[in-house]
Structures are given as structure tokens and as C-alpha cells.
Amino acid sequence: MELEGVVTNVTAFGAFVDVGVHQDGLVHVSQLADRFVKDPSDVVKVGDKLKVRVLEVDLQRHRIALTARRENAPARAGTGSPQQAGPVAPPGQGNRPQGGQGPRPTAGPGRRDNPRDGKGPLSHNPFADRFRR
């Protein structure tokens, strides 16, 4: 459903739009236009009328997610859309290039950054030693 709203606030992460219900909706910076937007104030300002569509309504958190993108806008590489994502590796194999060493191990015995084995960067930290006891 397409609604017309008025921009009530512009922040670094998007714009809040009054669509006529009790709670203003948020148009995230990634949803403000069909192109890349670095600064939301480059696209909208307080008082602008904006045509938006509802993406999600979260009743528990009192949030409304909106988009100002066109419905039939072509997806472009680098926009972060799921359609443009590359191949996903099977679980447990990580998403590393072919010929890599596989997924990196998490902190454990023998890892240099494990604070408990006395070999990592936290081993000489008096605060870390105090909390370790």
C-alpha cells in the first residue's frame, strides 16, 4: 500500500515520516532512494511530502518500517539487496575464497589472543588478571 507522508525529522540513519497514524515511520537511509544515499539530508528535508510503502509493522516495539524506493526499481550490485548476494558456503565451511585455509578457529588453546592461556595481548593486563581470578 502506498501512502503519502510528511517528513518530520531527518537523522544520520534515515528520515521519520508521519503517515497519519499515532507513530511516525522510519525510512532507513538505504530505503530513501533507488540510488546510493550517503547523507539523508541530501535527499529529503523536514516538511517534504514523500510517497512511501510499509515494509514492516512491529507492534511490540512500536515501530513502522517504510520505504521510498520504487517497487519496480532494478536491483544494482553493491546495494546490499539479497538478490545480489554471491554464493553462500555450506554451514561450517565459512565464506572464504577457494584455496583458503578454511574458517579461522575461534579463541581456544594455542590461539595467541586467548586471554586465559597467558600468551595473548591480555596476559600482561593487570585488570584482566584481576578479573580472571
N, C-alpha and C positions, 0 to 999 in steps of 0.2 A: 504494500500500500504506500503510495506516495503522498507525503504531507508537505505543507508549506509552513515553515517556522521562521522565527526571528532570532538571530544570534544575540545571546545575552552576555557572553563572556568569551574571550579568546585567551588561551593559555599556550604554553610551550608544547603541550601534548595534544592539542585539538581545540575544538570550539563547542561551547554549550549552546543548545538551541531550544527555545521554547516552542513546543509544538501544540500547545493548548491543553496539556494535562498538568496535573499537580507538580510533577517532577520534570526538570529540564533534561533533555537527552544530550549525550556526548557524541560528537562526530570526531573520531580519532584522526590525528594528522594523516595517517595512511589512508583514510577514507574521505578526505576532503575533496580530492580531485582525481581525475583519471591519469594524472601525471605525478611525478615525484614532487612532494612539497616539503621543503626544509623548514620553513617557518610559517605556521598557520596564519599569521597576520599578513603575509604576502597575498593570501587568497581571500580572506574574509575579515570583516571588522564588525564591531558591535553595532547592532541596528540593521545589518544586512538581512534581506529576505533570502531564504535558502530552501530549495526543494530537497527533501530528504526521504529516505526509506528506512523503516525499522528493521534492524538486524536481530536484535535480541532484547527481551524484557526480563530483568531479574527482579522479581517481586520481593525476595528476601532482603536483597541489598539495596533496593530502591534505585535501580539503575536502568537506563534505557540506552542501548547502543544504536547509533544511527549511521547511515552512510549517505554521502552526497555524490557518490560515483554513479555514472550511468549504468543501467542494468546490462546493456549490450556492449560495454566498453571492452575492447580487446585486451587480453592479459599480455603484459610485456615482461621480458626477462628482467630479473632484479627487483621486482616489485614485492617479492615475498609471498606471492599467491601460491596456494598448494598445487595448482596446475603446472607451475613452472619448476617445481622441485625436481631434483635429479633422482637417480635411482637410490633406493634405500637398502642398506645391507641387512641381511638376516640378523635376528637378535643374537647378541653375544659376539658379533664379529666387528662391531664398530662401523664407522662410515669413512674408513681410510682408503686412500688410493691403492690400486693394485700394486703388489710388490712391497707394500709397507710391512711393518713388523707386527701388525695386528693391533688390537686395542691396548692402550697403556694400562699397566696394573695400577690399582688404587693403593693407597698407603698401606703398607704391611711390612713384615720383617724384611730387612735388606734395602728398603727404599730409603733414599737419602733424606726425604722430607718427613719421615715418620718421627714425631717428637718423642715417642716412647723408646726408641732404640738407641738414643744418645748420639746419633750420627748426623741428625738434621740440623737445620738452622735454629730450631727452638731449643736445642740441647744446652746452649750456653745462656739461656734467658732465665734470669732469676725468678721472674714472675711465673713462667711456665713450670720451673722446678717446684715452686711453692704450691701451685695448683695440682701438680702431678701426685703429691703425697696423699 
